[in-house]
Amino acid sequence: MKKILFTLGVVASMLMNAQKNTFLNADFWKSKPSVEAVKAEVAKGNSPSEFNASSFDAVALAINNGAPLETIKYLVEQDGNSVDKLTHDGRLYLHWAAMSGNDKVVEYLISKGSKVNQLDTKGLTPASFAAMFGVNNPKVYDLLFAAGVNPKEKYKDGANILLLSIGNDTDGSLLKLFQSKGLKITDTDDQGNSAFDYAATFGNLDILKSLQKQEIKAHDLALINAAQGTRRSSNGLPVFQYLVEEVKVNPKAVSADGSTVLHIVARKPKQADIVSYFIAKGVDANKVNKDGDTALMMATAGQDAEVLKLLIAQTKDINAVNTSGESALTFAVKSGNTSAIETLLANKADAKVVDAKGNNLGYYWVQSYRSARPGQKDNFVENMNLLQKAGVNLATAQKDGSTLLHLAAAKNDLNLFKKLEALKIDVNALDKDHMTVLHKVALIAKDDALLKYVAALGVDKSIKTEFDETAYDLASENEILKSKQVNLQFLK
């Protein structure tokens, strides 16, 4: 088990180092660099095959930012890259090329033997991935069909390629192509949902009205899909008014997981008019989904203060918890949303809430920590002050014995520990694994900086784990520290 942890530590370290790679800077690719420019960066030592922390490499970023075809060809041919290489979410380069609607790159990757029916971790092939992103370039699909993709293939819930893509078929060219392959505008998925229902995702009223004229029936899914929108855009109030008032879709429709439109749109910015509209249509803001979440809980992760206030006014119990024991305030703390925390506390949210595992808000506060980027506001300490003022004892341990220092150890961030020092947390407290914070840090440390900092807090170095190991013993087995030949005498 320890060796697995150490291996993961090595991988994490490699990913952190990769962040300095020029090829992993999106701004570099936005300039659409030539092959010569890329070669110059390779000569400087930048790796064209390294991953960033999200498993995107130079090729994937180049494709997604519209780099020239010749540049992409050069990158694919570099050591460590190939058309079969898996990137973010288990996607091939072909997934990204198809999603970008770039038929030239699609054609090139297919010519190099890319697997056209490869599934990513979400169960999407390059064709279905493109369709879900609204790619309306017929040549992309035609190339995939010619390479072996079955035009009648059924994807999630039994939806075919026509259903997935029809919402962005602005000129009818996709429909013409798909009909030539034996698909029909009247096709439905396994639940009977129609082309209209799927098209609602993209919110193109001209397309929706055209489908309505063709008597393509609308169902509850149309409203849910419209609320979800796409990754690139959200639908406006006119789309919902059309669906509810003209098409007569039920405004109280719920998704497969029991979420209403309010659950879905509350997470997005600038949705106050839509929230108000559905509240007026009788949608219950107190309705919970299968996880017990309310729309208010969803809204706390967003940055729309007006939506939050609208939902608070409709909420019967601001301290209601979901099946995990998390309240709206828990959600706000977890997302680090200072404005939401302040608003909820001002409306009598209970800061003493404890989740089903016995974790208080301090646990979620530490989990919300992110290293602040240059120019980015760091509200971590501000949120700490709000919680303390509300009566949360951040020095107390969680039910499993973990203190906030134990939780911070997993993040391996010296700046986080410095922010926690003022809380005067017991550094010798033992968690359920009979470990102090020094034991935890010794397991995952990448150098001696954090180890020395924690050791200097006054930890009893003689304390042993349930396996009779001191922090020195654990650090001595840390493969990263051994590879760097770190002197660990200060732990004795």
LINVENTA-V984662 format. One record per helix or strand of 2 or more residues. SS is the DSSP state (a for helix, b for strand). FROM is the first residue (numbers start at 0). TO is the last residue. Records with the same first field share a line. If there is no record, write none. Layout:
# LINVENTA-V984662
SS: FROM-TO  FROM-TO
This chain:
# LINVENTA-V984662
a: 1-17  21-23  25-29  34-42  57-63  68-75  87-89  92-98  102-110  125-131  137-145  155-157  160-167  172-179  194-198  204-212  219-227  236-245  260-264  271-279  294-298  304-313  327-334  337-345  360-366  379-388  403-408  413-422  436-443  448-454  470-475  478-482  488-490
